[in-house]
Amino acid sequence: MAVGEYPFPDMPPIAGVNIGVAAAGIKKADRNDLLLFALPEGATVAGVFTQNAFCAAPIKICREHLQQGQPRLLVINSGNANACTGGEGRANALAVCDQVAREYSLAQTDVLPFSTGVIGEPLPVGKINAAVPALVQSAAESQWQAAARAIMTTDTRPKGATRQVELDGVTVTINGIAKGAGMINPNMATMLGFIATDAAIDQAPLQALVREAAGLSFNRITIDGDTSTNDACMVMASGQAGNTRIVDTQSPAYQTLKAAIGEVCTELAQMIVADGEGATKFVTVDVNGGASHDECLKVAYAVAHSPLIKTALFASDPNWGRIVAAIGYAGVENLDDTAVRVHLNDVLIVENGGRAASYTEEQGQSVMNGERITIHIDLGRGNCSELLWTTDLSYEYVRINADYRT
């Protein structure tokens, strides 16, 4: 179950970025569940990671390896999270790094490992390492859709986005893939996202770029309020496009690249919401008129996380009282309820502390019957605004997560 149509785009190859896929049989036989990105010497990599205190062994290793140099290999498995697995989990993740590194005559620290799937189960390192030679042998520049499929778990469809921009008269390409359908909640990254470009850019500005891009995209989505143990958003730059190398965040070229990568991240983030587990609605929560960005986000999260609102959305029930209740408990100090205005799409439902005089149940029902709904909230106390994207909460969400391990 998913909202809308998102066909996988035609994605041109990224010069210097080779992609391998293979089937290790981690959870299902004859399904590609391993993914490899191999980068050329001189490439740069940056990323942001989940802030869950129980973050998985591969996330800890990724942070360490990024601090020690410029990794050139990323290996990802689906079907097993290798989270909450203690010292064994770390040893297993490092064993996979060693196996992949040997195939390229590189060091263990040149490899960044990622895992997604069931928490608490030992990583089947034997199966994975046995499949690594085939993974490496399959590497080519034109396997983006296969890559997107290899990292899927409860996703119903592969997710990809692409852009091309001009830097210094040179065409630069950006491709991105992501997986995620549940355990989606801002706190970076709560999904897996891999974006690659052939632009030449130093690591420091690339890190600033990914942090800002993720903050305005993947950190503005929520499905169920759960933050995963495993997930990350990584940006890889092969440096093969031929543009003048970007060395700081002040140049026009940096701003152009940041905007394009931001568009890719936003498109992928919205695809994750549209493919949320059991989702039947794509919901934008648009809060403006706040005295600060923080209070706008408080209100947006209160509305987006409310199970009463989310179940009303699933039922297509214009129960607007649940929305105002969530606004009221969001924690905005000295909120004047008579100044708050709420719309469903373009239908005004609340003003002057109560139901709008122009509102009718038929108008609300018409909006709620649609797949795409925007809840506009004007707090009437300032000029700040924030956006979140979320979904409804359906019977199917419960079924998927009740049956996840079986």
C-alpha positions as CSV (number, residue, x, y, z in Angstrom):
1,M,0.0,0.0,0.0
2,A,1.5,3.4,-1.0
3,V,0.3,6.8,-2.1
4,G,0.7,8.0,-5.7
5,E,2.9,6.8,-8.5
6,Y,6.7,7.3,-8.4
7,P,8.3,5.5,-11.4
8,F,12.0,5.0,-11.1
9,P,13.7,7.7,-13.2
10,D,16.3,7.1,-15.9
11,M,19.5,7.8,-14.0
12,P,22.7,8.5,-16.0
13,P,25.9,6.9,-14.7
14,I,28.1,8.9,-12.4
15,A,31.7,8.9,-13.6
16,G,33.9,7.1,-11.2
17,V,31.1,5.6,-9.1
18,N,30.8,1.8,-9.7
19,I,27.8,-0.1,-8.2
20,G,27.7,-3.8,-7.4
21,V,24.8,-5.9,-6.3
22,A,24.6,-9.6,-5.1
23,A,22.4,-12.1,-3.4
24,A,23.8,-13.4,-0.1
25,G,20.5,-15.1,1.1
26,I,20.4,-13.1,4.3
27,K,16.7,-13.2,4.7
28,K,15.4,-14.5,1.4
29,A,17.0,-16.6,-1.3
30,D,17.6,-15.4,-4.8
31,R,17.1,-11.7,-3.9
32,N,19.8,-9.1,-4.1
33,D,20.5,-8.0,-0.6
34,L,24.1,-6.7,-0.9
35,L,25.1,-3.4,-2.4
36,L,28.5,-1.9,-3.1
37,F,29.6,1.6,-4.0
38,A,33.3,1.7,-5.2
39,L,34.8,5.2,-5.5
40,P,38.0,6.4,-7.2
41,E,41.1,7.7,-5.5
42,G,40.5,11.4,-4.6
43,A,36.8,11.0,-4.0
44,T,35.2,12.5,-0.9
45,V,32.4,11.1,1.3
46,A,30.3,12.8,4.0
47,G,27.3,11.7,6.0
48,V,24.9,12.2,8.8
49,F,23.7,9.4,11.1
50,T,21.0,8.3,13.4
51,Q,21.2,9.7,16.9
52,N,19.6,6.7,18.6
53,A,21.7,5.7,21.6
54,F,21.5,2.1,20.6
55,C,23.0,2.8,17.1
56,A,24.1,-0.3,15.3
57,A,27.7,-1.5,15.1
58,P,28.1,-0.4,11.4
59,I,27.1,3.1,12.2
60,K,29.7,3.3,14.9
61,I,32.3,2.0,12.5
62,C,31.3,4.4,9.8
63,R,31.8,7.3,12.1
64,E,35.3,6.0,13.1
65,H,36.4,5.3,9.5
66,L,35.3,8.7,8.3
67,Q,37.4,10.4,11.0
68,Q,40.4,8.3,10.0
69,G,40.5,9.2,6.3
70,Q,38.6,9.2,3.0
71,P,36.9,5.8,2.5
72,R,36.4,4.6,-1.0
73,L,34.1,1.7,-0.5
74,L,30.5,1.5,0.9
75,V,29.0,-1.9,1.5
76,I,25.3,-2.3,2.5
77,N,23.3,-5.3,3.4
78,S,19.5,-5.6,3.9
79,G,17.6,-8.2,5.9
80,N,19.7,-7.8,9.1
81,A,20.3,-4.6,11.1
82,N,23.3,-5.9,13.1
83,A,22.0,-3.7,15.9
84,C,22.1,-4.5,19.6
85,T,24.5,-7.3,18.9
86,G,27.4,-6.2,21.2
87,G,31.0,-7.1,20.5
88,E,30.0,-9.8,18.1
89,G,28.2,-7.3,15.9
90,R,31.2,-5.1,15.7
91,A,33.5,-8.0,14.9
92,N,31.2,-9.2,12.2
93,A,30.9,-5.7,10.6
94,L,34.6,-5.4,10.6
95,A,35.0,-8.8,9.1
96,V,32.8,-7.7,6.1
97,C,35.0,-4.5,5.8
98,D,38.1,-6.7,5.7
99,Q,36.7,-9.0,3.0
100,V,35.6,-6.1,0.8
101,A,38.9,-4.2,1.3
102,R,40.9,-7.2,0.3
103,E,39.1,-7.3,-3.1
104,Y,40.4,-3.8,-3.8
105,S,43.8,-4.1,-2.0
106,L,42.7,-1.4,0.3
107,A,42.6,-1.0,4.1
108,Q,39.7,-1.9,6.5
109,T,39.3,1.8,7.2
110,D,38.6,2.5,3.5
111,V,35.3,0.7,3.9
112,L,32.0,2.1,5.3
113,P,29.5,-0.7,6.3
114,F,25.7,-0.2,6.5
115,S,23.0,-2.7,7.5
116,T,19.2,-2.5,7.6
117,G,16.6,-5.1,8.8
118,V,15.8,-7.0,11.9
119,I,17.3,-5.7,15.2
120,G,19.1,-8.1,17.6
121,E,20.0,-11.0,15.2
122,P,23.6,-11.9,14.6
123,L,24.9,-10.7,11.2
124,P,25.3,-13.8,8.9
125,V,28.9,-12.8,8.1
126,G,29.7,-16.1,6.4
127,K,26.9,-15.7,3.8
128,I,27.9,-12.1,3.2
129,N,31.6,-12.7,2.7
130,A,30.9,-15.6,0.5
131,A,28.9,-13.3,-1.8
132,V,31.5,-10.5,-1.8
133,P,33.5,-11.7,-4.9
134,A,30.3,-11.8,-6.9
135,L,29.4,-8.4,-5.5
136,V,32.7,-6.9,-6.7
137,Q,32.6,-8.6,-10.0
138,S,29.2,-7.2,-10.8
139,A,30.3,-3.6,-10.2
140,A,29.4,-1.2,-13.0
141,E,28.4,2.5,-13.4
142,S,24.8,1.9,-14.5
143,Q,23.0,-0.1,-11.8
144,W,21.1,2.5,-9.9
145,Q,17.7,0.8,-9.9
146,A,19.3,-2.5,-8.9
147,A,21.0,-0.6,-6.1
148,A,17.7,0.9,-4.9
149,R,16.1,-2.6,-4.9
150,A,18.9,-4.2,-3.0
151,I,18.4,-2.0,0.1
152,M,14.6,-2.4,0.3
153,T,13.0,-4.0,3.4
154,T,9.3,-3.2,3.8
155,D,9.4,-0.7,1.0
156,T,6.9,-1.4,-1.8
157,R,9.0,0.2,-4.5
158,P,12.5,1.5,-5.3
159,K,13.2,5.2,-4.7
160,G,15.4,7.3,-6.9
161,A,15.9,10.9,-8.0
162,T,18.4,12.6,-10.3
163,R,19.5,16.1,-11.3
164,Q,22.0,17.8,-13.5
165,V,23.4,21.3,-13.1
166,E,26.1,23.4,-14.6
167,L,29.2,24.2,-12.5
168,D,31.9,26.4,-14.2
169,G,30.5,25.5,-17.6
170,V,30.6,21.8,-16.8
171,T,27.6,19.5,-16.5
172,V,27.5,17.8,-13.1
173,T,25.2,14.9,-12.3
174,I,23.6,14.0,-9.0
175,N,21.8,10.6,-8.4
176,G,20.2,9.5,-5.2
177,I,18.5,6.4,-3.9
178,A,16.8,5.8,-0.5
179,K,15.0,3.1,1.4
180,G,12.6,3.6,4.2
181,A,8.9,2.9,5.0
182,G,8.7,2.6,8.8
183,M,10.7,3.7,11.9
184,I,10.9,7.1,10.2
185,N,11.2,10.1,12.5
186,P,13.5,13.1,12.4
187,N,16.7,12.8,14.3
188,M,18.9,11.9,11.4
189,A,18.7,9.9,9.6
190,T,16.1,7.2,10.2
191,M,16.5,5.8,6.7
192,L,19.2,4.9,4.3
193,G,20.0,7.4,1.6
194,F,22.9,7.3,-0.8
195,I,23.6,10.3,-3.1
196,A,26.4,10.4,-5.5
197,T,27.8,13.2,-7.7
198,D,30.7,13.5,-10.1
199,A,31.4,17.0,-8.8
200,A,34.9,17.8,-7.3
201,I,34.4,19.1,-3.7
202,D,36.5,18.9,-0.5
203,Q,35.2,16.9,2.4
204,A,34.6,19.8,4.7
205,P,32.1,21.7,2.5
206,L,30.6,18.3,1.5
207,Q,29.9,17.6,5.1
208,A,28.3,21.0,5.6
209,L,26.2,20.4,2.5
210,V,24.9,17.0,3.5
211,R,24.0,18.2,7.0
212,E,22.0,21.1,5.7
213,A,20.3,19.2,2.9
214,A,19.3,16.4,5.3
215,G,18.1,18.8,7.8
216,L,15.6,20.3,5.4
217,S,14.5,16.9,3.9
218,F,15.0,13.6,5.7
219,N,14.8,15.5,9.0
220,R,11.4,16.8,8.1
221,I,9.6,13.5,7.6
222,T,7.9,11.3,10.2
223,I,5.8,8.1,9.7
224,D,5.4,6.7,13.2
225,G,7.6,8.6,15.6
226,D,10.2,5.9,15.9
227,T,13.9,6.7,15.3
228,S,15.8,3.7,13.9
229,T,19.1,2.3,15.2
230,N,20.8,2.0,11.9
231,D,20.3,4.7,9.4
232,A,22.3,7.3,7.5
233,C,22.4,9.7,4.7
234,M,25.6,9.6,2.7
235,V,26.9,11.9,-0.1
236,M,29.7,10.6,-2.3
237,A,31.6,12.9,-4.7
238,S,33.8,11.2,-7.3
239,G,35.5,14.4,-8.5
240,Q,35.4,13.2,-12.1
241,A,33.2,16.0,-13.7
242,G,36.0,18.4,-14.4
243,N,34.6,21.4,-12.5
244,T,36.9,23.7,-10.5
245,R,37.2,22.0,-7.1
246,I,34.9,23.4,-4.4
247,V,37.0,24.1,-1.3
248,D,34.6,26.1,0.9
249,T,30.9,27.0,1.4
250,Q,31.1,30.5,0.0
251,S,31.3,30.0,-3.7
252,P,28.4,30.2,-6.2
253,A,29.3,26.7,-7.3
254,Y,28.8,25.4,-3.8
255,Q,25.4,27.1,-3.6
256,T,24.3,25.6,-6.9
257,L,25.4,22.1,-5.9
258,K,23.8,22.4,-2.5
259,A,20.5,23.4,-4.1
260,A,20.5,20.5,-6.5
261,I,21.5,17.9,-3.8
262,G,18.8,19.4,-1.6
263,E,16.2,18.9,-4.3
264,V,17.3,15.2,-4.6
265,C,17.1,14.7,-0.9
266,T,13.7,16.4,-0.6
267,E,12.3,14.3,-3.5
268,L,13.6,11.1,-1.9
269,A,12.2,12.1,1.6
270,Q,8.8,12.6,0.1
271,M,9.0,9.3,-1.6
272,I,9.7,7.6,1.7
273,V,6.6,9.3,3.2
274,A,4.4,8.3,0.2
275,D,5.6,4.7,0.7
276,G,5.1,4.7,4.4
277,E,4.1,1.4,5.9
278,G,0.4,1.0,5.2
279,A,0.1,4.7,4.1
280,T,-3.1,5.8,2.2
281,K,-2.5,9.6,2.7
282,F,0.4,11.9,2.0
283,V,0.1,14.7,4.5
284,T,1.9,18.0,4.7
285,V,1.9,19.9,8.0
286,D,2.6,23.5,7.3
287,V,3.0,25.7,10.4
288,N,3.6,29.4,10.0
289,G,3.1,32.6,12.0
290,G,5.3,31.3,14.7
291,A,7.5,33.4,17.0
292,S,10.4,30.9,16.5
293,H,11.2,28.0,14.3
294,D,11.3,25.8,17.4
295,E,7.7,26.4,18.3
296,C,6.6,25.9,14.7
297,L,8.3,22.5,14.8
298,K,6.8,21.6,18.2
299,V,3.3,22.2,16.7
300,A,4.1,20.4,13.5
301,Y,5.4,17.3,15.4
302,A,2.5,17.3,17.8
303,V,0.1,17.2,14.8
304,A,2.1,14.7,12.8
305,H,2.7,12.3,15.6
306,S,-0.9,12.3,17.1
307,P,-2.3,8.8,16.6
308,L,-5.8,10.3,16.9
309,I,-5.1,12.6,14.0
310,K,-3.4,9.9,12.0
311,T,-6.3,7.5,12.4
312,A,-8.8,10.2,11.5
313,L,-6.8,10.8,8.3
314,F,-7.0,7.1,7.5
315,A,-10.7,7.1,8.1
316,S,-11.1,10.3,6.0
317,D,-12.8,11.8,9.0
318,P,-12.7,15.6,9.2
319,N,-12.4,15.5,13.0
320,W,-10.7,18.9,13.3
321,G,-11.0,18.9,17.0
322,R,-8.1,16.5,17.2
323,I,-5.9,19.0,15.3
324,V,-6.6,21.9,17.6
325,A,-6.1,19.7,20.7
326,A,-2.6,18.7,19.4
327,I,-1.8,22.4,18.7
328,G,-2.8,23.2,22.3
329,Y,-0.6,20.6,23.9
330,A,2.4,21.2,21.7
331,G,4.0,23.3,24.4
332,V,3.9,26.8,22.8
333,E,4.0,29.3,25.7
334,N,1.3,31.9,26.0
335,L,-0.4,30.7,22.8
336,D,-3.5,32.9,22.0
337,D,-6.0,30.4,20.7
338,T,-8.1,33.2,19.2
339,A,-5.2,34.1,16.9
340,V,-4.8,30.6,15.5
341,R,-6.2,29.8,12.1
342,V,-6.3,26.2,10.6
343,H,-7.0,25.2,7.1
344,L,-7.4,21.8,5.5
345,N,-6.0,22.5,2.0
346,D,-7.8,25.7,1.2
347,V,-10.7,25.2,3.5
348,L,-10.7,27.3,6.6
349,I,-11.8,25.2,9.6
350,V,-10.8,27.2,12.7
351,E,-10.5,30.9,13.5
352,N,-11.3,33.2,16.5
353,G,-10.9,30.3,18.9
354,G,-13.6,28.1,17.3
355,R,-15.0,26.6,14.2
356,A,-14.9,29.0,11.2
357,A,-18.3,30.5,10.4
358,S,-17.8,29.6,6.8
359,Y,-16.9,25.9,7.4
360,T,-19.1,23.0,6.6
361,E,-18.7,19.3,7.2
362,E,-19.1,18.7,3.5
363,Q,-16.0,20.9,2.7
364,G,-13.9,19.1,5.3
365,Q,-15.1,15.7,4.0
366,S,-14.2,16.6,0.4
367,V,-10.6,17.4,1.5
368,M,-10.2,14.3,3.7
369,N,-11.3,12.0,0.9
370,G,-8.2,12.9,-1.1
371,E,-4.8,11.2,-1.1
372,R,-2.9,14.4,-0.5
373,I,-3.8,16.7,2.3
374,T,-2.1,19.8,3.7
375,I,-2.9,20.9,7.2
376,H,-2.1,24.7,7.3
377,I,-1.7,26.1,10.8
378,D,-1.1,29.9,11.3
379,L,-0.1,30.6,14.9
380,G,-0.6,34.3,14.5
381,R,2.4,35.4,16.6
382,G,5.4,35.9,14.3
383,N,7.1,35.3,10.9
384,C,8.6,31.9,11.3
385,S,7.5,28.7,9.5
386,E,8.3,25.0,9.2
387,L,7.1,22.1,7.1
388,L,6.8,18.4,7.9
389,W,5.6,15.5,5.8
390,T,3.8,12.5,7.3
391,T,1.1,9.8,6.7
392,D,-2.0,8.4,8.2
393,L,-2.0,5.3,10.4
394,S,-3.8,2.3,9.0
395,Y,-4.7,-1.3,9.8
396,E,-2.0,-2.3,7.3
397,Y,0.7,-0.5,9.3
398,V,-0.2,-2.7,12.3
399,R,-0.2,-5.9,10.2
400,I,3.2,-5.1,8.6
401,N,4.9,-4.5,11.9
402,A,3.1,-7.3,13.7
403,D,4.4,-9.7,11.0
404,Y,7.8,-8.2,10.4
405,R,9.9,-11.0,11.8
406,T,7.7,-13.8,10.4
